[in-house]
Amino acid sequence: MPRAIDLHVHLPTDEWLGNAIGPHLEATEAYFRARVPRRTIDQVAEEYRERDLLGVVLDWDDRSVTGRPWLGNEWLAGLAERYPGTLMGFGSVDPHDEGALDEMRRAAGLGLKGLKFHPTMQRFDPGDERFYPLWGRAEELGLICLFHTGTCGIAAGTPGAGGTKIRYSHPGFLDGVGADFPGLTLVAAHFGWPWFQECLAIALHKSNVWIELSGWAPRYLPPEVVREAGRRLSERTLFGSDYPFISLDRWFAEFDELPISPEARERILLGNATGLLGL
């Protein structure tokens, strides 16, 4: 078993950066105040292996919006075999695609344990009942649904932010979806900042809603998030780094400084994800 499981890994390859972020890369790097060092998938795997970490690689299918390709469910499913104990993938489906329900079943058949959705980039409101068949299918198949929630670094700080709308990723949809699909596991990546208090309230209210800490260097985590992650939500808080935009060594060094008990720390870094992923 690794010492920690990182639920939020992106690939610093030219292919992924060019397809997922595309013309907004410069603005995105400026938002994170760091230029992403380019690496191959083998180099990423080695970085995780050296630190005794298991990384969950994420991408999202937004082809109906951007027309850009994505990594694909077959490729993401194959990571666990290519890099056992070091990398695995979550899949995705385009929520606007007529074949999305069939693709979800196919993704589960490939062995993928979860799906990543990015409401801002995929331009959809997960709480709209038009998309409820997706959540019903995910519940049926036992697929975890990990959502980008809160603001978005992609194109941030530019006029119109490339046409992207962060309101799609307001975490409020987790309340309705969590209530209507009690057997569905919902993960709020980035804990919904700046609407994090609402996100925390929903997670405290519904045990099928989890929070994940990616996108923030730990020293900047809001005190309310640190308090709840270390106490009432310690069994439903997950470690995510948002690698490569935040370095692994920095994340761990700053996390060690937070006022969180050793028991809660172990659950956040490893225990919770181990149970969630059935490892």
C-alpha positions in Angstrom: 0.0 0.0 0.0 1.4 3.5 -0.8 1.8 6.1 1.8 -0.8 8.3 0.2 -3.3 8.4 -2.7 -3.5 11.5 -4.8 -7.0 11.8 -6.2 -6.3 14.7 -8.6 -3.4 14.3 -11.1 -3.1 16.0 -14.5 -0.4 15.2 -17.0 2.3 17.8 -17.8 2.6 16.5 -21.3 2.3 18.7 -24.4 -0.6 16.6 -25.6 -2.7 17.0 -22.4 -1.9 20.6 -21.9 -2.6 21.4 -25.5 -5.9 19.5 -25.6 -7.4 20.1 -22.2 -6.3 23.7 -21.7 -5.5 24.6 -25.3 -5.2 28.4 -26.0 -5.7 29.2 -22.3 -2.5 27.6 -21.1 -0.5 30.9 -20.6 -3.3 32.4 -18.5 -3.7 29.2 -16.5 0.0 29.1 -15.7 -0.2 32.8 -14.7 -3.1 32.0 -12.4 -1.1 29.3 -10.6 2.0 31.5 -10.7 4.1 28.7 -12.1 5.1 27.5 -15.5 4.4 23.8 -15.8 7.6 21.8 -16.4 6.9 19.4 -19.3 7.3 15.7 -18.5 6.5 12.4 -20.1 4.0 9.9 -18.6 7.0 7.7 -17.6 8.6 10.6 -15.8 5.3 11.3 -14.0 5.1 7.7 -12.9 8.7 7.8 -11.7 8.0 10.9 -9.6 5.0 9.2 -7.9 6.9 5.9 -7.5 9.9 7.7 -5.8 7.5 9.3 -3.3 5.6 6.0 -2.7 2.3 7.6 -4.0 -0.6 6.3 -6.0 -1.8 9.0 -8.4 -5.3 9.1 -10.0 -4.9 10.6 -13.5 -7.9 12.8 -14.6 -9.1 14.2 -17.9 -12.6 15.2 -19.1 -14.4 14.8 -22.4 -15.6 18.2 -23.6 -15.4 17.5 -27.3 -19.0 18.8 -28.0 -17.9 22.2 -26.5 -14.3 22.6 -27.6 -13.8 20.1 -30.4 -10.5 19.1 -28.8 -9.6 15.5 -28.3 -9.0 14.0 -24.9 -7.0 11.0 -23.4 -9.9 8.5 -23.7 -11.3 5.9 -21.4 -9.3 3.0 -22.9 -6.0 4.9 -22.3 -6.9 5.9 -18.8 -8.1 2.4 -17.9 -4.8 1.0 -19.1 -2.7 3.1 -16.6 -3.3 0.7 -13.8 -1.7 -2.2 -15.8 1.1 0.0 -17.2 2.1 1.5 -13.8 0.7 -0.9 -11.1 0.5 0.7 -7.7 1.7 4.0 -9.1 -0.9 5.4 -11.5 -4.5 4.7 -12.3 -7.1 6.7 -14.1 -10.7 7.9 -13.8 -12.6 8.1 -17.0 -15.1 10.7 -18.3 -18.0 11.1 -20.7 -19.3 14.1 -22.6 -22.6 14.9 -20.9 -24.0 16.3 -24.1 -23.3 13.2 -26.2 -26.2 10.9 -27.0 -24.0 7.9 -26.4 -23.0 9.0 -22.9 -25.0 6.4 -21.0 -23.6 3.6 -23.1 -20.1 5.0 -22.7 -20.5 5.0 -18.9 -21.3 1.3 -19.0 -18.3 0.7 -21.3 -16.1 2.7 -18.9 -17.1 0.5 -16.0 -16.5 -2.6 -18.1 -12.9 -1.3 -18.7 -12.4 -1.4 -15.0 -12.5 2.3 -14.3 -13.7 3.1 -10.8 -14.8 6.7 -11.4 -15.6 9.4 -13.8 -14.4 13.0 -13.8 -16.8 15.9 -14.8 -15.8 19.5 -15.3 -19.1 21.5 -15.5 -17.3 24.7 -16.4 -15.4 23.3 -19.4 -18.2 20.9 -20.4 -20.8 23.7 -20.1 -23.5 21.9 -18.2 -25.4 22.1 -14.9 -25.2 18.7 -13.2 -28.3 19.6 -11.2 -30.4 20.0 -14.3 -32.7 17.0 -14.5 -31.9 16.6 -18.1 -28.6 15.1 -16.9 -30.2 12.9 -14.2 -30.0 9.8 -16.4 -26.2 10.1 -16.1 -26.3 10.0 -12.3 -28.7 7.1 -12.3 -26.4 5.1 -14.5 -23.4 6.0 -12.4 -25.3 4.9 -9.3 -26.3 1.6 -11.0 -22.7 0.9 -12.1 -21.1 1.9 -8.8 -19.0 4.6 -10.5 -17.6 7.4 -8.3 -18.4 10.9 -9.8 -15.7 13.4 -9.2 -16.7 17.0 -10.1 -14.6 20.1 -10.6 -16.3 22.5 -8.2 -15.8 26.2 -7.6 -13.7 28.6 -9.5 -11.5 27.6 -12.5 -7.9 28.5 -13.2 -8.3 27.8 -16.9 -8.3 31.2 -18.8 -8.6 32.9 -15.4 -7.7 36.6 -15.4 -8.5 37.2 -19.1 -11.5 39.1 -20.6 -14.5 36.8 -20.5 -12.2 33.9 -19.4 -12.4 32.4 -22.8 -16.2 32.2 -22.5 -16.1 29.7 -19.6 -18.6 30.1 -16.8 -17.7 29.2 -13.2 -21.4 29.2 -12.1 -21.8 25.8 -13.7 -19.4 24.5 -11.1 -21.1 26.1 -8.1 -21.2 23.1 -5.6 -24.9 23.7 -4.8 -25.9 21.0 -7.3 -24.4 18.4 -4.9 -27.3 19.0 -2.6 -30.0 18.0 -5.1 -28.0 15.3 -6.8 -26.9 13.8 -3.5 -30.4 13.7 -2.2 -31.9 12.2 -5.4 -29.2 9.6 -5.8 -28.3 8.4 -2.3 -26.3 5.4 -3.6 -24.1 7.6 -5.7 -20.7 8.7 -4.4 -20.0 12.4 -5.2 -16.6 14.0 -4.8 -16.3 17.8 -4.8 -12.8 18.5 -6.1 -11.3 21.8 -4.8 -14.0 21.9 -2.1 -16.1 24.4 -4.0 -14.1 27.6 -3.3 -15.2 30.4 -3.0 -18.5 28.7 -2.1 -16.7 26.3 0.3 -19.0 26.9 3.3 -22.0 25.7 1.3 -20.0 22.8 0.0 -19.0 21.8 3.6 -22.6 22.2 4.7 -23.7 19.8 2.0 -21.0 17.3 2.8 -21.9 17.4 6.5 -25.6 16.9 5.6 -25.2 14.0 3.1 -22.8 11.2 3.7 -22.5 10.3 0.0 -20.8 13.7 -0.7 -17.0 13.9 -0.1 -14.6 16.8 -0.4 -11.2 16.8 -2.0 -8.4 19.3 -1.3 -6.8 19.8 -4.6 -5.9 23.1 -6.2 -4.7 24.8 -3.1 -1.3 24.8 -1.5 -2.2 23.6 2.1 -1.0 26.8 3.7 -3.8 28.7 1.9 -6.6 26.3 2.8 -9.4 28.3 4.5 -9.5 27.6 8.3 -13.0 26.3 8.1 -11.9 23.6 5.6 -8.9 22.6 7.7 -11.2 22.4 10.8 -13.9 20.2 9.2 -11.4 18.1 7.3 -9.6 17.3 10.5 -12.8 16.7 12.5 -16.3 16.1 11.4 -15.4 15.4 7.8 -12.1 13.5 8.5 -13.7 10.3 7.2 -14.9 11.9 3.9 -12.0 14.2 3.0 -9.5 13.1 0.3 -6.0 14.2 -0.7 -5.7 15.7 -4.1 -2.8 17.8 -5.3 -3.7 19.2 -8.7 -0.3 18.1 -9.9 1.6 19.5 -11.8 0.2 22.9 -11.0 1.1 22.4 -7.3 4.3 20.4 -6.6 4.0 17.2 -4.5 6.9 18.1 -2.2 5.4 21.5 -1.4 2.0 20.0 -0.8 3.2 17.5 1.8 5.6 20.0 3.5 2.7 22.4 4.0 0.1 19.8 4.9 2.5 18.6 7.7 2.1 22.1 9.3 -1.7 22.0 9.5 -3.3 21.5 12.9 -4.7 18.1 12.1 -4.4 15.0 14.3 -2.2 12.1 13.1 -5.3 9.9 12.9 -7.2 12.3 10.7 -4.1 12.9 8.6 -3.8 9.2 7.8 -7.4 9.0 6.8 -7.1 12.0 4.5 -3.9 10.9 2.9 -4.6 7.1 2.5 -7.4 5.5 4.5 -10.4 7.2 3.0 -9.3 6.8 -0.6 -8.4 3.2 0.0 -11.9 2.4 1.1 -13.5 4.6 -1.6 -11.5 2.9 -4.4 -11.9 -0.6 -2.9 -8.1 -1.2 -2.8 
